[in-house]
Amino acid sequence: MGIGSWFSRYVNRNLLSFFINVEIIVGLVGGCSAAILFLLFDHVYSFRLLLYFVVGVIGILVGIEIPLLLRILKNRFEFKDLVSKVFTFDYVGALFASIVFPLVLVPYLGLVKSSFLFGILNVMVAIWLIYAIKEDIPKLHLHKSAAFFSLIFLMLGFCYSEKIMSISESSAYSGSIIYADSTPYQRIVITKQKNDLRLFLNSNLQFSSIDEYRYHEALVHPILSAAKSPKNILIIGGGDGLALREVLKYPSVEKVTMVDLDPEMTHLFSTNQILAQLNDNALLSSKLTIINRDAFLWLKEISQKKDRPIFDALIIDVPDPSNFSVGKLYSLSFFKQLRSIMNRDSLMVVQSTSPLVARKSFWCVNNTIEAVGFLTSPYHAFVPSFGEWGFVIASTKPYNQPLSYPQNLKYVSVETAKDMFHFASDMSQINTKIQKLDDQVLVRYFDEEWSKYLIY
């Protein structure tokens, strides 16, 4: 924006016309930016360079606006009133947009549609100026044509934004997209290729139906088989019902509480016949209570109650800590609150990303859990869709590996479990900082390590 403000000094004629043109161009570039970035994501060598270029162009154009507006209006107001009015509208508008865009528009319209909407608003400002001060604008018909053409173009983009998303996703995912939807919390995409169903949340793979049993058996059975007749189970995340499917294999289980943020996930995997078949209709179990809330807020609320529930086993199956919103579910504060709903015999397991690809991230989770006062038992399993994947068991007394597992498991057994708790030197424990709410080092570790891996 500073560069744009500096460039504005070279605009000396037809200021109003130039300002209107800038508004139209900002509307077009800004409105189309999200769609362009989505469409080109898999087709450019360096996506970040493209992103920075688009952001730079928009920033320069926006930076030109205020200096031009001040010069256009300088003869209509006293200087103090002019500065006050312009910057008041600018700051209030920026505040309004910064609140509405992430909290209302993106969750309910999606990023692409929201971008087109803001582009439309910019062009409408240009149209309003054309009709409000038309006597001061040379070549008025050209400005009208450009503005209305841009408005129609952006409105078409707004109307067909879901189609644009489908086109971009069809090139980004292998297999056919059989379901795609944007909820207030995430983008859900399900693909099918031959017999392989895959779930993606915000473009990140969550499972492949071919080998998901390896991940979910490794997640659930090492703690439930070690627990003493587990009755009351808590699952945080796991809205696809696959971890729940494994939990329900234990006859002693009487009650399961699932806290998953997105109601669309639990609804989809309980009503869609193909997806419900994957989890053996686990989400329809009479033993299950589903709570669609932010797990951090829910846990903070119940942990302060005198009659708070105590769980025999806790399964934390939330997405990887790729952003600060999810990162709080791996924080010192979160694990402290989890300890308040456990007793001496309770066991907890946390999915903890790959100890091979993201070694610092994995051990950061482990070390943060240890900092709460838990004893930890880290382990890993090979899941072909993900590679080596890590988990951390937390308890208040030493964990003893089970002497037996349910008979109908495909992957986990006494023999395979023994190998899970051994780490090769390239995955062995390292010192890390602790993940805190006010210093989310885990998110930085995760971004640093996975970004290097994805380059190749």
C-alpha positions in Angstrom: 0.0 0.0 0.0 2.9 2.3 0.7 4.2 1.7 -2.8 0.8 2.6 -4.2 0.6 5.8 -2.2 4.0 6.8 -3.5 3.0 6.1 -7.1 -0.1 8.3 -6.7 2.1 11.4 -6.9 2.6 10.7 -10.6 -1.1 10.9 -11.4 -1.7 14.6 -12.3 -4.7 14.7 -14.7 -8.3 13.3 -14.7 -8.0 12.3 -11.0 -11.6 11.2 -10.7 -11.4 9.1 -13.9 -8.3 7.5 -12.6 -9.8 6.8 -9.2 -12.9 5.1 -10.9 -10.6 3.0 -13.0 -8.6 1.9 -9.9 -11.9 0.9 -8.2 -12.9 -1.2 -11.2 -9.5 -2.8 -11.5 -9.4 -3.5 -7.7 -12.8 -5.1 -8.0 -11.7 -7.3 -10.9 -8.3 -8.4 -9.6 -9.5 -8.7 -6.0 -12.7 -10.4 -6.9 -11.1 -12.9 -9.2 -8.0 -13.5 -7.0 -9.3 -16.5 -5.0 -10.7 -18.2 -8.1 -7.4 -17.7 -10.0 -5.3 -19.0 -7.1 -7.5 -22.1 -6.7 -7.4 -22.8 -10.5 -3.7 -22.4 -10.8 -2.6 -24.0 -7.6 -1.5 -27.3 -9.2 -0.2 -25.7 -12.4 2.4 -23.2 -11.4 6.0 -24.0 -10.3 6.0 -21.7 -7.3 2.5 -21.0 -5.9 3.8 -18.6 -3.3 5.3 -16.3 -5.9 1.9 -16.2 -7.6 0.2 -15.5 -4.3 2.7 -12.7 -3.4 2.3 -11.2 -6.8 -1.5 -11.1 -6.6 -1.4 -9.7 -3.1 1.2 -7.1 -4.2 -0.9 -5.9 -7.1 -4.0 -5.5 -4.9 -2.0 -3.8 -2.2 -0.5 -1.2 -4.7 -3.9 -0.5 -6.2 -5.5 0.0 -2.7 -2.6 2.2 -1.7 -3.4 4.6 -4.6 -7.0 5.1 -3.5 -6.7 7.3 -0.3 -4.1 9.8 -1.7 -6.2 10.2 -4.9 -9.5 10.6 -2.9 -7.9 13.3 -0.7 -6.8 15.2 -3.7 -10.2 14.9 -5.4 -12.0 16.2 -2.4 -9.5 18.9 -1.3 -11.6 21.7 -2.7 -14.9 20.5 -1.3 -13.9 20.3 2.5 -11.6 22.0 4.9 -8.4 20.0 5.3 -9.1 18.9 8.9 -12.7 17.8 7.9 -11.4 16.1 4.8 -8.8 14.0 6.6 -11.2 13.2 9.4 -14.0 12.0 7.1 -11.8 10.0 4.7 -9.8 8.2 7.4 -12.9 7.6 9.5 -14.7 5.8 6.6 -11.4 4.0 5.7 -10.7 2.7 9.2 -14.3 1.8 10.1 -14.7 0.1 6.7 -11.5 -1.9 7.2 -12.6 -2.9 10.7 -16.0 -4.0 9.4 -14.5 -6.0 6.6 -11.9 -7.6 8.8 -14.7 -8.9 11.1 -17.3 -9.8 8.6 -15.0 -11.5 6.1 -13.5 -14.3 8.3 -16.4 -14.7 10.7 -19.4 -14.5 8.4 -18.6 -14.4 4.7 -15.9 -17.1 4.4 -17.7 -19.6 6.7 -21.1 -19.3 5.0 -20.2 -18.3 1.4 -16.7 -19.8 1.0 -13.5 -18.0 0.0 -14.1 -17.8 -3.8 -17.7 -16.5 -3.5 -16.6 -14.0 -0.8 -13.9 -12.6 -3.0 -16.3 -12.1 -5.8 -18.7 -10.3 -3.4 -16.0 -7.9 -2.3 -15.1 -7.3 -6.0 -18.7 -6.5 -6.8 -18.8 -4.0 -3.9 -15.8 -2.2 -5.3 -17.2 -1.9 -8.8 -20.5 -0.7 -7.3 -18.6 2.1 -5.6 -17.2 3.0 -9.1 -20.7 3.0 -10.6 -22.1 5.2 -7.8 -19.3 7.7 -8.5 -20.0 7.7 -12.2 -23.6 8.7 -11.6 -23.0 11.0 -8.6 -20.3 13.1 -10.2 -20.9 12.4 -13.9 -20.3 16.0 -15.1 -16.7 15.9 -14.0 -15.8 12.6 -15.8 -14.6 12.7 -19.4 -15.5 9.8 -21.7 -18.3 8.9 -19.4 -19.8 6.2 -21.7 -16.5 4.2 -21.7 -16.4 4.3 -17.9 -20.0 3.1 -17.7 -19.3 0.3 -20.1 -16.2 -0.9 -18.3 -18.0 -0.7 -14.9 -21.1 -2.6 -16.0 -19.1 -5.2 -17.9 -16.9 -5.8 -14.8 -20.0 -6.0 -12.6 -21.7 -8.6 -14.8 -18.5 -10.6 -15.0 -18.0 -10.6 -11.2 -21.7 -11.5 -10.7 -21.3 -14.5 -13.0 -18.2 -15.5 -11.1 -20.2 -15.2 -7.8 -23.1 -17.4 -9.2 -20.7 -20.0 -10.6 -18.2 -20.1 -7.8 -19.1 -23.7 -6.8 -18.4 -24.7 -10.5 -15.1 -22.9 -10.3 -14.2 -24.8 -7.1 -15.2 -28.1 -8.8 -13.0 -27.4 -11.8 -10.0 -26.6 -9.5 -10.6 -29.6 -7.3 -11.0 -32.0 -10.3 -7.4 -31.3 -11.3 -6.1 -31.3 -7.7 -7.4 -34.7 -6.7 -6.9 -38.1 -8.3 -10.1 -40.0 -8.8 -13.6 -38.7 -9.2 -15.1 -36.2 -6.8 -18.3 -37.8 -5.5 -19.0 -35.2 -2.8 -17.8 -31.6 -2.2 -19.2 -29.1 0.2 -18.1 -26.0 2.1 -19.3 -25.8 5.7 -18.8 -22.9 8.1 -15.8 -24.8 9.4 -14.1 -26.5 6.4 -14.1 -27.7 2.9 -15.2 -31.4 2.7 -14.2 -33.4 -0.4 -14.7 -37.1 -0.9 -13.1 -38.8 -4.0 -13.4 -42.3 -5.4 -10.9 -44.2 -7.5 -11.8 -47.8 -8.1 -12.4 -49.2 -4.6 -10.6 -46.4 -2.8 -12.7 -43.7 -1.1 -10.7 -40.8 0.3 -11.7 -37.9 2.6 -10.1 -34.5 2.3 -10.6 -31.7 4.7 -9.3 -28.3 3.5 -7.3 -30.3 0.9 -5.6 -32.4 3.5 -6.0 -36.2 3.3 -7.8 -37.7 6.3 -8.1 -41.3 5.3 -8.1 -43.8 2.4 -10.6 -46.6 2.7 -8.0 -49.1 1.5 -5.8 -48.7 4.6 -7.6 -46.5 7.1 -8.1 -49.6 9.3 -4.3 -49.5 10.1 -4.5 -45.9 11.4 -7.7 -46.4 13.4 -6.7 -49.8 14.9 -3.3 -48.3 15.9 -5.1 -45.2 17.4 -7.7 -47.1 19.5 -6.6 -50.5 20.5 -3.3 -49.9 22.3 -5.2 -48.0 25.0 -8.6 -49.7 25.1 -7.0 -53.2 25.3 -4.8 -51.9 28.1 -7.7 -50.2 30.0 -9.5 -52.1 32.8 -13.0 -52.8 31.3 -13.4 -49.3 29.8 -17.0 -48.1 30.1 -17.0 -44.4 29.5 -15.1 -43.2 26.4 -14.4 -39.7 25.0 -13.5 -39.1 21.4 -12.5 -35.6 20.4 -12.6 -35.3 16.6 -13.2 -38.4 14.6 -16.4 -37.2 13.0 -16.1 -39.9 10.3 -17.0 -42.5 12.9 -14.0 -44.8 12.1 -12.3 -44.5 15.5 -15.8 -45.1 17.0 -16.2 -48.2 15.0 -13.1 -49.6 16.7 -14.2 -48.5 20.2 -17.5 -50.3 19.8 -15.7 -53.6 19.4 -15.3 -53.7 23.2 -18.4 -55.1 25.0 -17.6 -53.3 28.2 -18.1 -49.9 26.6 -21.4 -48.4 27.9 -21.2 -44.8 26.8 -19.2 -42.8 24.2 -19.1 -39.0 24.0 -17.9 -37.6 20.6 -17.0 -33.9 20.4 -16.6 -32.9 16.8 -16.8 -29.3 15.6 -18.6 -29.8 12.3 -22.2 -31.1 12.4 -22.0 -31.7 8.6 -19.3 -34.3 9.1 -21.2 -36.4 11.7 -24.4 -36.0 9.6 -22.7 -37.0 6.4 -21.1 -40.1 7.8 -24.2 -41.3 9.6 -26.7 -40.8 6.7 -24.8 -41.5 3.5 -25.1 -45.2 2.9 -21.6 -45.7 1.4 -19.8 -43.7 4.1 -21.9 -45.2 6.9 -20.9 -48.7 5.6 -17.3 -47.7 6.2 -17.9 -47.1 9.9 -20.3 -50.0 10.3 -23.1 -47.5 11.2 -21.2 -46.6 14.3 -22.6 -43.1 14.4 -26.1 -44.5 14.9 -25.2 -46.5 18.0 -27.4 -46.0 21.0 -24.3 -45.7 23.2 -23.1 -42.6 21.4 -23.7 -38.9 22.3 -22.6 -36.4 19.7 -21.6 -32.9 20.7 -21.0 -30.5 17.8 -18.9 -27.8 19.5 -15.4 -26.4 19.7 -13.7 -29.0 21.8 -11.5 -26.4 23.5 -14.5 -24.4 24.7 -16.5 -27.5 25.6 -13.6 -29.0 27.6 -13.0 -25.7 29.4 -16.7 -25.6 30.4 -17.0 -29.1 31.7 -13.6 -29.2 33.5 -14.8 -26.4 35.8 -17.9 -28.3 36.9 -17.9 -30.1 40.3 -19.9 -33.0 38.8 -17.7 -33.2 35.7 -17.6 -36.6 33.9 -14.6 -38.9 34.3 -13.6 -40.9 31.3 -11.8 -44.3 31.2 -10.2 -43.6 27.8 -9.8 -40.5 25.8 -9.1 -40.6 22.1 -7.9 -37.3 20.5 -8.3 -37.7 16.8 -8.2 -34.1 15.6 -6.5 -32.8 12.4 -2.8 -32.0 12.2 -1.7 -28.7 13.8 -1.5 -26.8 10.5 -3.0 -23.6 11.9 -3.4 -21.8 15.3 -7.1 -22.7 15.5 -6.3 -26.5 15.6 -3.0 -25.9 17.4 -4.8 -24.9 20.6 -6.0 -28.6 20.8 -2.3 -29.6 21.2 -1.5 -26.9 23.8 -0.4 -27.2 27.4 -3.7 -25.6 28.5 -5.8 -28.2 26.6 -3.9 -31.2 28.0 -4.2 -29.8 31.5 -8.0 -29.6 31.1 -8.0 -33.1 29.7 -6.2 -34.4 32.9 -9.1 -33.0 35.0 -11.6 -35.4 33.4 -9.3 -38.5 33.9 -8.7 -40.7 37.0 -5.6 -42.6 38.0 -6.5 -45.5 35.7 -7.5 -43.5 32.7 -5.6 -43.6 29.4 -5.4 -41.0 26.6 -4.1 -41.2 23.1 -3.3 -38.3 20.8 -2.7 -38.6 17.0 0.6 -36.7 16.6 1.6 -36.5 12.9 4.5 -38.3 11.3 7.7 -38.8 13.5 9.6 -39.3 10.3 8.6 -36.4 8.2 7.8 -34.0 11.0 10.1 -35.2 13.8 10.1 -31.9 15.8 6.4 -31.7 15.5 5.8 -35.2 16.8 8.2 -34.8 19.8 6.8 -31.4 20.5 3.4 -33.1 21.1 5.0 -35.7 23.3 7.1 -33.2 25.3 4.0 -30.9 25.8 2.0 -33.8 27.2 4.9 -34.6 29.5 5.1 -31.0 30.7 1.6 -31.4 32.1 2.8 -34.2 34.3 1.7 -37.2 32.3 3.8 -40.3 31.6 4.0 -40.7 27.9 4.4 -43.8 25.7 5.0 -42.7 22.1 4.6 -45.1 19.2 4.1 -45.2 15.5 2.5 -47.3 12.7 3.0 -47.6 9.0 -0.1 -46.4 7.0 0.6 -46.6 3.3 -1.5 -43.4 2.5 0.4 -41.4 5.1 3.7 -43.2 5.7 5.0 -43.6 9.2 2.4 -42.0 11.5 2.8 -41.3 15.2 0.7 -41.4 18.3 1.3 -40.6 22.0 -0.3 -42.4 24.9 -0.6 -40.4 28.1 -1.3 -41.8 31.6 -0.6 -41.0 35.3 1.1 -44.4 35.9 3.3 -46.5 33.7 1.7 -47.9 30.6 1.8 -51.7 30.1 1.4 -53.1 26.7 -1.7 -55.4 26.4 -1.3 -59.1 26.5 -4.1 -59.6 24.0 -6.2 -57.7 21.5 -9.6 -58.3 19.9 -9.5 -61.3 17.6 -11.1 -59.6 14.5 -8.4 -56.9 13.9 -6.6 -56.8 10.6 -3.4 -55.1 11.6 -2.8 -54.7 15.4 -1.7 -57.7 17.4 0.6 -58.3 20.3 3.5 -58.9 17.9 3.0 -55.8 15.7 2.3 -53.6 18.7 5.7 -54.4 20.2 7.4 -53.0 17.1 5.3 -49.8 17.2 6.9 -48.6 20.4 10.5 -48.8 19.0 11.9 -45.8 17.1 14.8 -45.8 14.7 17.5 -43.2 15.1 16.0 -41.0 12.4 12.7 -40.8 14.5 14.2 -40.9 18.0 13.3 -38.3 20.7 14.6 -34.8 20.4 14.2 -31.7 22.6 11.7 -29.1 21.5 9.9 -26.1 22.9 6.5 -26.6 24.6 3.3 -25.8 22.7 1.5 -23.0 24.5 -1.6 -20.9 23.6 0.5 -17.7 23.5 3.4 -19.3 21.7 2.2 -22.0 19.2 5.6 -23.3 18.3 4.1 -26.6 17.1 2.3 -24.9 14.3 5.6 -23.4 13.1 7.4 -26.7 13.4 4.6 -28.4 11.4 4.6 -25.8 8.6 8.4 -25.8 8.4 8.8 -29.6 8.2 5.8 -30.5 6.0 6.5 -27.6 3.6 10.0 -29.1 2.9 8.5 -32.6 2.4 5.8 -31.4 0.0 8.3 -29.6 -2.3 9.5 -33.0 -3.4 
